[in-house]
Amino acid sequence: MQTQIQKWNIRALSVGALLGALLAGTFGSSAFAVPDQGADRGTLGQLPGGPPSFSGLVELVKPAVVNISIVGSRAASGQSMPQHQFPQGSPFDDMLRQFFQGRPGLQARPNGPSPQFRAVGSGFIVSADGFVVTNNHVIERAEEIEIVMQDGERYPATVAGRDPKTDLALLKVVADFELPFVQLGDSDAARVGDWVLAVGNPFGLGGSVTAGIISARGRDIQAGPFDDFLQVDAPINRGNSGGPLFDSTGRVIGINTAIYSPSGGSVGIGFAIPAAMAEDVIEQLKTAGTVQRGWLGVQFQPVNAAIAAGLGLDEPVGVLVADVVEDSPAADAGLRVGDVILSVDGSILEDQKDLPRIIAGTSAGTELDMRILRAGKERGISVEIGRSETESVAAAGDPAAAPEGLGMRLSRLDEAARQQLGLSADHQGVLVTAVARDTPAARAGIRRGQLIRMVGQQPVESPDDVVEAISQASQSGLASVLLLIEQRGARQFVAVDLAA
């Protein structure tokens, strides 16, 4: 089976691995069900001659961790749900078949033709009045949701709000007493090598606890526009989705969301949404049921080594503006195509996802100070962030392949060419009519029919403009020159090696 990043979508409850708890740890213990920073956590439990125990921490947090059971129709999900799978020869095979007896992955409605699926996930209570955090992918196709407490008590739940972009959802349950809950911790303070504890409902086996360490930070697994996952080696499996990842104080520093697995079972590579990202989302879902994000209105691409050379930068830093949306905050602030955004409010943009994360986390109406590079000079600019009404707060273009030179035939964009390409009369640029094989332009990915809108940071309207701008770049000693290429309305800078 091909190795892949895989969410524990409750669509399948196959059993790939059940063991993997670590016995050593450094956690304290407490008699309180709700973590409190001022509480005395006592001492570590320990067997005579044995390693420290996690029992104190488990007793502290476990009452607030819930199993989530959902019912949905096959029609609602748009696909059938696979049956439970059991590894042949597994010592748990017979036990699990008995455990799941009468709970197949697919079963028919008693009074209707649509087949139903039943599946499970995990969650945790974050307030005494019954708000429960889980993953959006756990409940997105659910028709009925029920949470199961550690003592077996069951409560129906409703969706208070959800946010697909961060894969978070907030549920609400009603009980006639205050529920135990846990608090979010400071995931920014978590370091690689810190101990963590995962509690959840893998394969429907509720109340399972595993331990491990933070293996890495800032992982981008291409799951969404704001990926910034904690990587952990605590064994987690299908059904753990939405469950909490605790630090040594009993605070939630992550929400377990995905695993990297060749088999569907844990191989010690799991990913959790940091609490720092989840905290604001949860609060907005609690108060408004939805998440409002800031909007800038640019399309951008990362500055790689080739583009940095074309801009005269010593090293790749910032993001390159490839397009500016009309009547957007970026346009109002005077941002231009070809500008390099170096920093926002003092935060240097070292990764292409830094910009959308910052903008998304900024309230509409807030002014941000940006440092930009324009025409080789650094300057400041102030932008008033707008409210996002679309899918994108600041869209990242695909990084250009590293190009290696020039070599193309150009022509003016005349009326005939505009009609052929479906362009308006005021559309500007220079048309690429041919690109020779194994030439600098070809290696840069430039193709016949594309438009060159800019060379460097200068707009061009004729082949002579292009030739002159390239000549100036070469005479300036630049190793490469940037071309803003447009095709079918999409724009992207490519860097062409002048030394080729």
C-alpha positions in Angstrom: 0.0 0.0 0.0 1.4 3.4 -0.9 2.6 5.4 2.1 0.4 8.5 2.6 -0.7 11.2 4.9 -4.0 10.0 6.3 -6.7 11.6 8.5 -8.5 9.3 10.9 -11.7 9.9 9.1 -14.2 7.7 11.0 -15.2 6.2 7.6 -13.1 3.2 8.3 -12.4 1.4 11.6 -9.7 -1.0 10.4 -7.3 -2.3 13.0 -3.7 -1.9 12.0 -2.0 -1.6 15.4 -3.2 -1.6 19.0 0.0 -1.6 21.2 2.6 1.1 21.8 2.4 2.8 25.2 5.7 4.0 26.8 6.3 3.2 30.4 8.7 6.0 31.3 7.6 9.6 32.0 8.0 12.7 34.0 4.3 13.7 34.6 2.9 14.6 38.0 -0.5 13.8 39.4 -3.4 15.5 40.9 -6.8 14.7 42.5 -8.5 17.5 40.4 -10.5 16.7 37.3 -9.9 20.2 36.0 -6.3 21.2 35.5 -5.5 24.3 37.5 -2.1 26.0 37.4 -2.2 26.6 41.1 -3.1 23.1 42.0 -0.6 20.9 43.9 0.2 18.0 41.5 1.8 15.8 44.2 4.5 13.3 43.3 5.0 10.7 40.7 3.5 7.3 41.2 6.1 4.6 41.0 6.3 0.8 41.4 9.1 -0.4 43.6 12.1 -0.6 41.3 10.1 0.6 38.3 9.9 3.7 36.2 7.7 6.7 36.9 4.0 6.3 36.1 1.6 8.4 34.1 -1.3 7.4 36.3 -1.6 10.7 38.1 -1.9 12.7 34.9 -4.4 10.2 33.4 -6.6 10.4 36.5 -6.4 14.2 36.2 -7.5 14.6 32.6 -9.4 11.4 31.6 -12.8 12.5 32.9 -12.9 15.3 30.3 -12.0 13.2 27.3 -15.0 11.8 25.4 -15.7 9.3 22.7 -17.8 10.6 19.8 -20.2 8.3 18.1 -21.9 9.4 14.9 -24.6 8.0 12.6 -24.8 9.1 9.0 -26.4 7.9 5.8 -24.5 6.6 2.8 -26.3 9.2 0.7 -25.1 12.0 2.9 -21.5 10.9 2.6 -21.6 10.2 -1.1 -19.8 6.9 -0.7 -20.1 3.6 1.1 -18.3 2.9 4.3 -15.9 -0.1 4.4 -16.5 -2.9 6.8 -14.3 -3.4 9.8 -11.0 -5.1 9.0 -8.9 -7.3 11.2 -5.3 -8.3 10.6 -5.1 -12.0 10.0 -3.3 -13.8 12.8 -3.7 -10.9 15.2 -4.1 -12.1 18.8 -6.9 -9.5 19.1 -8.8 -10.8 16.1 -11.4 -12.9 17.9 -11.8 -10.3 20.7 -12.4 -7.5 18.3 -14.8 -9.4 16.2 -16.8 -10.0 19.3 -16.5 -6.4 20.4 -17.7 -5.1 17.0 -20.4 -7.7 16.6 -23.7 -6.0 15.7 -21.9 -2.8 14.9 -20.9 -3.2 11.2 -19.5 -0.4 9.2 -22.6 -0.5 7.0 -26.1 -1.3 8.0 -29.6 -0.5 6.6 -32.0 1.9 8.1 -34.9 0.1 9.8 -37.5 2.1 7.9 -35.7 3.3 4.8 -33.7 2.3 1.8 -30.6 4.3 2.5 -27.8 2.3 4.2 -26.2 3.9 7.3 -22.8 4.0 8.7 -21.8 4.2 12.4 -18.3 5.4 13.3 -16.4 6.9 16.1 -13.9 9.7 17.0 -12.6 11.5 20.0 -13.0 14.9 21.6 -12.5 16.8 24.9 -14.7 19.1 27.0 -13.4 22.6 27.3 -16.1 24.2 29.5 -18.4 23.1 32.4 -21.5 24.0 30.3 -20.7 21.3 27.7 -18.6 22.6 24.8 -16.7 19.8 23.2 -13.8 20.2 20.7 -13.1 17.6 18.0 -12.0 17.5 14.3 -14.3 18.7 11.6 -13.7 15.6 9.5 -15.1 13.5 12.4 -18.6 15.1 12.3 -18.9 16.7 8.8 -21.2 14.0 7.5 -22.9 13.1 10.7 -26.7 13.1 11.0 -26.7 12.1 14.7 -23.9 12.8 17.2 -23.6 11.4 20.6 -20.8 11.8 23.1 -19.9 9.0 25.5 -18.3 10.0 28.9 -15.6 7.9 30.6 -18.3 6.5 32.9 -20.4 5.3 30.0 -23.0 8.0 30.2 -24.3 9.2 26.8 -25.5 12.6 25.7 -26.8 13.8 22.3 -24.7 16.6 20.8 -25.3 19.4 18.3 -22.8 21.2 16.2 -22.1 24.7 17.6 -19.8 25.5 14.7 -17.1 24.1 12.5 -14.1 25.4 10.5 -13.0 23.1 7.6 -9.8 25.2 7.0 -8.3 24.2 10.3 -10.3 20.9 10.6 -11.8 22.0 13.9 -15.4 21.6 15.1 -17.2 22.6 18.3 -20.0 20.5 19.7 -22.5 21.3 22.5 -24.1 18.9 24.9 -26.6 19.6 27.7 -26.3 18.0 31.1 -28.0 18.7 34.4 -24.7 19.2 36.2 -21.3 20.8 35.5 -19.1 18.7 33.3 -15.4 18.0 33.9 -13.2 20.0 31.5 -9.7 20.6 30.5 -7.9 23.8 29.5 -5.8 24.7 26.5 -2.1 25.2 27.2 0.8 27.1 25.6 1.8 25.1 22.5 4.2 27.8 21.5 6.3 27.0 24.6 6.4 23.3 23.7 9.8 22.0 22.6 10.9 19.1 20.5 11.7 16.3 23.0 8.9 17.3 25.5 6.8 14.5 26.8 3.2 14.3 25.6 0.2 12.1 26.4 -2.6 11.3 24.0 -6.0 10.1 25.2 -8.7 9.0 22.9 -10.9 6.4 21.3 -8.8 4.4 18.8 -10.8 1.7 16.8 -13.7 2.3 19.2 -11.7 1.2 22.2 -12.5 4.2 24.4 -10.3 5.6 27.1 -7.0 4.6 25.5 -3.9 6.3 26.7 -0.5 6.5 24.9 2.6 8.6 25.6 5.5 9.9 23.6 7.4 13.0 22.8 7.1 16.0 20.4 9.2 14.9 17.4 9.1 18.1 15.3 7.2 21.4 15.0 5.8 23.4 12.1 5.0 20.4 9.9 3.2 21.2 6.6 1.4 18.1 5.4 -0.7 19.9 2.7 -3.9 19.3 4.7 -5.0 23.0 4.6 -3.9 26.6 4.1 -2.8 27.0 7.7 -0.8 23.8 8.3 1.5 24.2 11.3 1.3 20.8 12.9 3.1 19.4 15.9 4.6 16.0 15.0 4.5 13.4 17.8 5.5 9.8 18.2 2.8 8.9 20.8 1.0 5.9 19.2 -2.4 7.2 17.8 -4.7 5.4 15.4 -8.1 5.7 13.6 -10.6 7.0 16.1 -8.1 9.2 17.9 -9.1 12.0 15.6 -10.2 15.1 17.6 -8.7 13.8 20.8 -6.4 15.9 23.0 -2.6 15.9 23.3 -1.6 16.8 26.8 1.6 18.3 28.1 3.1 17.4 31.5 0.8 19.9 33.4 -2.4 18.4 32.0 -3.0 21.2 29.6 -4.1 20.5 26.0 -1.3 21.6 23.6 -2.7 19.9 20.5 -5.6 18.2 18.8 -4.7 14.9 17.2 -5.7 15.1 13.6 -3.6 13.0 11.2 -1.1 10.2 10.9 1.6 9.2 8.4 1.1 5.5 7.7 1.8 2.9 5.1 -0.7 0.5 6.6 -3.5 2.5 8.3 -2.0 1.9 11.7 0.3 3.9 13.9 4.0 3.9 12.9 4.9 6.6 15.4 4.3 9.7 13.1 1.2 11.6 14.2 0.2 15.2 13.7 -1.7 17.6 16.1 -3.1 21.0 15.5 -1.3 23.4 18.0 -3.5 24.8 20.7 -2.2 28.3 19.8 -3.9 28.0 16.4 -7.0 26.3 17.8 -7.7 28.7 20.7 -9.0 31.6 18.6 -10.9 29.3 16.3 -12.6 27.6 19.2 -13.6 31.0 20.8 -15.1 32.3 17.5 -17.0 29.0 17.0 -18.3 29.3 20.6 -19.5 32.9 20.2 -20.5 33.1 16.5 -20.6 29.5 15.1 -18.2 30.5 12.3 -14.7 31.9 11.9 -14.0 35.4 10.4 -10.6 35.8 8.9 -8.6 38.8 7.7 -8.2 39.5 4.0 -5.3 41.1 2.2 -6.1 40.4 -1.5 -2.9 39.3 -3.1 -1.6 36.2 -5.0 2.0 35.5 -4.1 4.7 32.9 -4.4 7.7 32.1 -2.3 11.1 33.6 -3.0 13.4 30.7 -4.0 17.1 31.0 -4.6 16.7 31.7 -8.3 14.1 34.5 -7.7 16.3 35.9 -4.9 19.2 36.2 -7.4 16.9 37.9 -9.9 15.9 40.5 -7.2 19.5 41.0 -6.1 18.8 39.5 -2.6 21.6 37.8 -0.7 19.3 35.0 0.4 15.7 33.8 -0.2 13.3 35.7 2.2 9.8 37.0 2.0 7.1 36.4 -0.6 6.8 37.8 -4.1 3.5 39.5 -5.1 2.3 38.0 -8.4 -1.1 39.6 -8.5 -3.2 42.2 -6.6 -7.0 42.0 -6.4 -8.7 45.1 -7.5 -10.4 47.1 -4.7 -8.7 45.0 -2.1 -6.8 46.1 1.1 -3.6 45.4 -0.7 -4.6 47.6 -3.7 -5.8 50.4 -1.4 -2.5 50.3 0.4 -0.5 50.6 -2.8 1.0 47.1 -3.0 2.1 46.3 -6.5 2.9 43.2 -8.6 6.6 42.5 -8.2 6.8 43.8 -4.6 8.5 41.5 -2.2 6.8 41.4 1.3 9.7 40.9 3.7 8.0 41.2 7.1 4.6 41.9 8.7 4.5 43.8 12.0 8.1 42.9 12.6 7.7 39.2 11.8 10.0 38.2 9.0 8.4 35.9 6.5 10.7 32.9 6.4 8.1 30.5 5.0 5.4 31.1 2.3 2.6 30.1 4.8 3.7 32.7 7.3 1.8 35.4 5.4 -1.7 33.7 5.2 -1.4 32.6 8.8 -0.7 36.2 10.0 -3.4 37.7 7.8 -6.0 35.1 8.7 -5.4 35.7 12.4 -5.8 39.4 12.1 -9.2 41.1 12.7 -10.8 43.2 10.0 -9.9 46.9 10.4 -6.5 46.2 12.0 -3.6 48.1 10.5 -0.4 46.1 9.8 3.0 47.5 9.1 4.8 45.8 6.2 8.4 46.0 5.0 8.6 45.5 1.3 11.2 45.5 -1.4 10.4 47.5 -4.5 12.8 48.3 -7.3 15.8 47.2 -5.2 14.8 49.5 -2.3 13.3 48.6 1.0 10.4 50.7 2.3 7.5 50.6 4.8 3.8 50.4 4.0 0.7 50.3 6.1 -2.2 48.0 5.2 -5.7 48.0 6.8 -6.8 44.3 6.8 -10.3 43.6 5.4 -12.8 40.9 6.1 -12.5 37.6 4.1 -15.6 36.7 2.2 -13.9 34.2 0.0 -11.9 31.0 0.3 -8.5 32.8 0.2 -7.1 35.4 2.5 -3.8 35.6 0.5 -3.4 33.0 -2.2 -0.1 31.2 -2.8 0.8 30.4 -6.3 2.7 27.2 -7.2 6.4 27.8 -6.9 8.1 28.2 -10.2 10.4 25.4 -11.3 14.0 26.6 -11.1 14.7 28.0 -14.5 18.1 28.2 -16.2 18.1 30.7 -19.1 16.6 32.7 -22.0 15.6 32.0 -25.7 12.2 32.9 -27.2 10.4 34.7 -30.0 8.1 37.6 -29.0 5.5 39.8 -30.6 3.2 42.7 -29.7 -0.2 41.9 -28.3 -2.3 43.1 -31.2 -6.1 43.0 -31.6 -6.0 39.7 -33.5 -4.0 38.1 -30.6 -6.3 39.6 -28.0 -9.3 38.0 -29.8 -7.6 34.7 -30.1 -6.7 34.6 -26.4 -10.0 36.1 -25.3 -8.3 39.2 -23.8 -9.8 42.7 -23.4 -8.7 45.7 -25.4 -6.8 47.2 -22.5 -5.0 43.9 -21.6 -1.2 44.6 -21.7 1.8 42.4 -22.2 4.1 40.8 -24.7 3.1 37.6 -26.4 5.5 34.6 -26.6 5.1 33.1 -30.1 7.8 30.5 -30.0 10.3 28.9 -27.6 13.3 26.9 -28.9 14.0 23.5 -27.3 16.7 23.2 -24.7 17.1 27.0 -24.4 17.1 29.2 -21.3 13.4 30.1 -21.7 12.3 26.5 -22.3 14.2 25.3 -19.2 12.4 28.1 -17.3 9.1 26.6 -18.2 8.1 29.4 -20.6 5.7 28.2 -23.3 4.2 29.5 -26.6 1.0 31.5 -26.0 2.0 32.9 -22.6 2.2 36.6 -21.9 5.1 38.4 -20.4 3.6 41.2 -18.2 6.7 42.4 -16.4 10.5 42.0 -16.6 12.0 42.5 -13.1 9.5 45.0 -11.6 8.9 46.9 -14.8 5.7 46.5 -17.0 6.4 45.7 -20.6 4.3 46.4 -23.7 6.6 45.5 -26.6 9.3 43.0 -27.5 11.8 45.9 -27.4 10.7 46.6 -23.8 11.5 43.0 -22.9 14.9 43.0 -24.6 15.9 46.3 -23.0 14.9 45.2 -19.5 16.8 41.9 -19.8 19.8 43.8 -21.1 19.7 46.2 -18.1 19.4 43.2 -15.7 22.4 41.6 -17.3 24.5 44.8 -17.2 23.6 45.1 -13.5 25.4 41.9 -12.8 22.2 39.9 -11.8 22.5 36.2 -12.1 18.9 35.9 -13.3 16.0 38.0 -14.4 12.4 37.8 -13.3 9.6 37.5 -15.8 5.9 37.9 -14.7 4.2 35.3 -16.9 0.4 35.1 -17.4 -1.6 32.2 -18.8 -5.3 31.8 -18.7 -5.6 34.6 -16.2 -3.1 33.1 -13.7 0.1 35.0 -13.1 3.4 33.9 -11.8 7.0 35.1 -11.7 9.7 32.9 -13.1 13.5 33.4 -12.8 15.6 32.9 -15.8 19.4 32.4 -15.5 21.2 35.1 -17.4 24.5 33.1 -17.3 23.1 30.3 -19.4 
